[in-house]
Amino acid sequence: MIKRSTLRSQVATALRDEILAGRLATGRDFTVKEIAEQYGVSATPVREALVDLAAQGLLDVEQHRGFRVHEFTQADYLAMCEARQLVVDGVFHGIPGLGPATPGGGGARPLGTAPGTTAERAFQRLRPEVVTSVRRRADAAERAARSGDLDVLIAYDLRFWRELSGLLGNAYVCDFLDRLRVQCWVYAVSVLRTLPTLRGRLWAGHNALVDAVVSADAPTARDVMASYHAHALGLAGLTGDGRGASGGDA
């Protein structure tokens, strides 16, 4: 027998995937009863799953009416991209060569002088088997990106970033970044589905980032993340200051 908490999680995951795939379109209204009948389960775990998704910012609660898929605006997307960049930049500041130069010169602090930093805890978790696992996610995400397979890309891209972020050993940072990426994808899907083809239009720098993190290559890590951020903003036709841009790559 499936536990109710497990069923709640399964329904929430299934609905999140439906939203990410665009099959539950933004602005779509639905009720607990409708979803319960669709999945053939009781109303209680469905209601709990919908409340969970609302807490994640994916659904709006319509008083006395049910739920609605949240519609993220272009301004929301820009703000989410900026928040994500700020957090990632803060993490990279602790990696050797990525931090600011100390007063009077001398460059960044060498690895090992402050073992409690988030970045150094991440380095301690970079065991060979962990790197191999992250690379598997990166390979799958890159193949999907190059072929323009959006559904497969989203699944592996989220797993890749979740696993990479998990190396930080900070569940709050990991959950925050995961939530932002899911929300960004919800907005992105509505834009990407309008393009005639996605082949060659999707970001595929996953392995380049793994290489930079493993080797603590500061310039390359900065370049990769700058590319990632530029792609995200280009998707919405935005530049870093929120103005329109000529690019539109995802």
C-alpha positions as CSV (number, residue, x, y, z in Angstrom):
1,M,0.0,0.0,0.0
2,I,1.3,3.4,-1.0
3,K,1.6,5.8,2.0
4,R,-0.4,9.0,1.7
5,S,2.7,11.1,2.1
6,T,4.3,9.2,-0.8
7,L,1.1,9.6,-2.9
8,R,1.1,13.3,-2.1
9,S,4.7,13.6,-3.4
10,Q,4.0,11.6,-6.5
11,V,1.0,13.7,-7.4
12,A,3.0,16.9,-6.8
13,T,5.8,15.7,-9.0
14,A,3.5,14.6,-11.8
15,L,1.7,17.9,-11.8
16,R,5.0,19.8,-11.7
17,D,6.1,17.9,-14.7
18,E,2.8,18.7,-16.5
19,I,3.4,22.4,-15.8
20,L,7.0,22.3,-16.9
21,A,6.0,20.5,-20.1
22,G,3.3,23.2,-20.8
23,R,0.5,20.6,-20.7
24,L,-1.0,22.5,-17.8
25,A,-0.8,25.9,-19.3
26,T,-0.2,29.1,-17.4
27,G,-3.5,30.7,-16.3
28,R,-5.3,27.3,-16.4
29,D,-7.9,26.8,-13.6
30,F,-8.7,23.5,-12.1
31,T,-10.2,21.9,-8.9
32,V,-9.0,19.3,-6.5
33,K,-11.8,17.0,-7.7
34,E,-10.7,17.3,-11.3
35,I,-7.1,16.3,-10.5
36,A,-8.2,13.5,-8.2
37,E,-10.4,12.0,-11.0
38,Q,-7.6,12.5,-13.5
39,Y,-5.1,10.5,-11.4
40,G,-7.6,8.1,-9.8
41,V,-6.8,9.0,-6.2
42,S,-8.6,10.5,-3.3
43,A,-9.0,14.2,-2.8
44,T,-6.8,14.5,0.4
45,P,-3.3,13.8,-1.1
46,V,-4.2,15.8,-4.2
47,R,-5.2,18.8,-2.1
48,E,-1.9,18.5,-0.1
49,A,0.1,18.2,-3.3
50,L,-1.6,21.3,-4.8
51,V,-0.9,23.3,-1.6
52,D,2.8,22.2,-1.8
53,L,3.0,23.4,-5.4
54,A,1.3,26.7,-4.4
55,A,4.0,27.1,-1.7
56,Q,6.6,26.6,-4.5
57,G,5.1,29.5,-6.4
58,L,3.8,27.3,-9.3
59,L,0.1,27.6,-8.4
60,D,-2.2,30.4,-7.2
61,V,-5.0,29.6,-4.8
62,E,-8.4,30.8,-6.2
63,Q,-10.7,31.3,-3.2
64,H,-13.8,29.1,-3.5
65,R,-12.8,28.1,-7.0
66,G,-9.7,25.9,-6.8
67,F,-6.2,26.5,-8.2
68,R,-4.6,28.2,-11.2
69,V,-1.2,27.7,-12.8
70,H,0.8,30.8,-11.9
71,E,1.7,33.0,-14.8
72,F,5.2,34.5,-14.5
73,T,5.8,37.8,-16.2
74,Q,8.9,38.9,-18.0
75,A,9.7,41.1,-15.0
76,D,9.4,38.0,-12.7
77,Y,11.8,36.1,-15.0
78,L,14.4,38.8,-15.0
79,A,14.2,39.1,-11.2
80,M,14.6,35.3,-10.8
81,C,17.6,35.2,-13.1
82,E,19.2,38.0,-11.2
83,A,18.5,36.3,-7.8
84,R,20.0,33.1,-9.1
85,Q,23.1,34.9,-10.4
86,L,23.7,36.7,-7.1
87,V,23.6,33.4,-5.1
88,V,25.8,31.5,-7.6
89,D,28.3,34.4,-7.6
90,G,28.4,34.4,-3.8
91,V,29.2,30.7,-3.9
92,F,31.9,31.1,-6.5
93,H,33.5,33.8,-4.4
94,G,34.8,31.1,-2.1
95,I,36.5,29.1,-4.8
96,P,40.3,29.6,-5.2
97,G,40.9,32.3,-7.8
98,L,37.2,33.4,-7.9
99,G,37.2,35.5,-4.8
100,P,38.2,39.2,-4.8
101,A,41.8,40.2,-4.3
102,T,42.8,41.0,-0.7
103,P,43.7,44.6,0.2
104,G,47.3,45.3,-0.8
105,G,47.3,42.5,-3.5
106,G,48.0,38.9,-3.1
107,G,45.0,37.6,-5.0
108,A,42.3,35.3,-3.7
109,R,42.7,33.2,-0.5
110,P,44.3,29.8,-1.1
111,L,42.2,26.7,-0.6
112,G,42.5,25.3,2.9
113,T,42.9,28.5,4.9
114,A,39.2,28.7,5.9
115,P,37.8,25.1,5.9
116,G,34.3,26.2,6.9
117,T,33.4,28.0,3.7
118,T,30.6,26.8,1.5
119,A,33.0,26.4,-1.5
120,E,35.5,24.4,0.4
121,R,32.8,22.0,1.7
122,A,31.8,21.5,-1.9
123,F,35.4,20.7,-2.9
124,Q,35.5,18.1,-0.1
125,R,32.5,16.4,-1.7
126,L,34.1,16.2,-5.2
127,R,34.9,12.5,-5.0
128,P,35.4,10.7,-8.3
129,E,32.1,8.9,-8.1
130,V,30.3,12.2,-7.5
131,V,32.0,13.8,-10.4
132,T,31.1,10.8,-12.6
133,S,27.4,11.1,-11.6
134,V,27.3,14.8,-12.2
135,R,28.9,14.3,-15.6
136,R,26.2,11.7,-16.6
137,R,23.6,14.4,-16.0
138,A,25.6,16.9,-17.9
139,D,26.1,14.6,-20.9
140,A,22.3,13.8,-21.0
141,A,21.4,17.5,-20.7
142,E,23.8,18.5,-23.4
143,R,22.6,15.8,-25.9
144,A,19.0,17.0,-25.3
145,A,19.9,20.6,-25.7
146,R,21.8,20.1,-28.9
147,S,18.9,18.0,-30.4
148,G,16.3,20.5,-29.2
149,D,14.5,17.9,-27.1
150,L,13.0,20.3,-24.5
151,D,11.2,17.8,-22.3
152,V,14.3,15.6,-21.8
153,L,16.5,18.7,-21.3
154,I,14.4,20.1,-18.5
155,A,14.4,16.8,-16.6
156,Y,18.2,16.3,-16.9
157,D,19.0,20.0,-16.5
158,L,17.2,20.2,-13.2
159,R,18.8,17.0,-12.0
160,F,22.2,18.3,-13.0
161,W,21.9,21.6,-11.2
162,R,20.3,19.9,-8.1
163,E,23.2,17.5,-7.8
164,L,25.8,20.2,-8.4
165,S,24.2,22.5,-5.9
166,G,23.9,19.6,-3.4
167,L,27.7,19.6,-3.2
168,L,27.5,22.8,-1.2
169,G,26.1,20.9,1.7
170,N,23.5,23.7,2.4
171,A,20.0,22.5,1.9
172,Y,18.6,26.0,2.0
173,V,20.7,27.2,-0.9
174,C,20.1,24.0,-2.8
175,D,16.3,24.3,-2.4
176,F,16.3,28.0,-3.2
177,L,18.2,27.5,-6.4
178,D,16.1,24.5,-7.4
179,R,12.9,26.5,-6.9
180,L,14.2,29.3,-9.0
181,R,15.2,27.0,-11.8
182,V,11.8,25.3,-11.9
183,Q,10.1,28.7,-12.0
184,C,12.4,30.0,-14.7
185,W,11.7,26.9,-16.8
186,V,7.9,27.4,-16.4
187,Y,8.3,30.9,-17.9
188,A,10.8,29.7,-20.5
189,V,8.6,26.9,-21.8
190,S,5.9,29.3,-22.8
191,V,8.5,31.2,-24.9
192,L,10.4,28.2,-26.3
193,R,7.2,26.5,-27.5
194,T,6.6,29.4,-29.9
195,L,10.0,28.9,-31.7
196,P,10.0,26.9,-35.0
197,T,13.0,24.9,-33.9
198,L,15.0,24.5,-30.7
199,R,18.0,22.7,-32.3
200,G,21.1,24.7,-31.4
201,R,19.1,27.3,-29.5
202,L,19.4,25.8,-26.0
203,W,22.3,26.3,-23.5
204,A,24.7,23.3,-23.4
205,G,27.6,24.3,-21.2
206,H,27.0,21.8,-18.4
207,N,30.3,19.9,-18.9
208,A,32.3,23.1,-19.3
209,L,31.0,24.2,-15.9
210,V,31.9,20.8,-14.3
211,D,35.4,21.1,-15.8
212,A,35.8,24.6,-14.3
213,V,34.5,23.6,-10.9
214,V,36.6,20.5,-10.6
215,S,39.8,22.3,-11.7
216,A,38.9,25.5,-9.8
217,D,39.6,27.4,-13.1
218,A,38.4,30.9,-12.2
219,P,38.3,32.6,-15.6
220,T,36.6,29.7,-17.3
221,A,34.0,29.3,-14.5
222,R,33.2,33.0,-14.9
223,D,32.9,32.7,-18.6
224,V,30.6,29.7,-18.4
225,M,28.3,31.3,-15.9
226,A,28.2,34.5,-17.9
227,S,27.2,32.5,-20.9
228,Y,24.5,30.8,-18.9
229,H,23.1,34.1,-17.6
230,A,23.3,35.7,-21.1
231,H,21.3,32.8,-22.5
232,A,18.7,33.1,-19.8
233,L,18.2,36.8,-20.4
234,G,18.4,36.4,-24.2
235,L,15.4,34.1,-24.0
236,A,13.2,36.9,-22.8
237,G,14.9,39.5,-25.1
238,L,16.5,41.1,-22.1
239,T,19.8,42.5,-21.2
240,G,21.2,42.6,-17.6
241,D,19.6,46.0,-17.0
242,G,16.2,44.8,-18.1
243,R,16.2,46.6,-21.4
244,G,15.4,44.9,-24.7
245,A,18.1,42.9,-26.4
246,S,18.4,41.7,-30.0
247,G,19.2,38.1,-29.0
248,G,16.6,35.5,-28.3
249,D,18.5,32.3,-27.7
250,A,17.3,30.0,-24.9
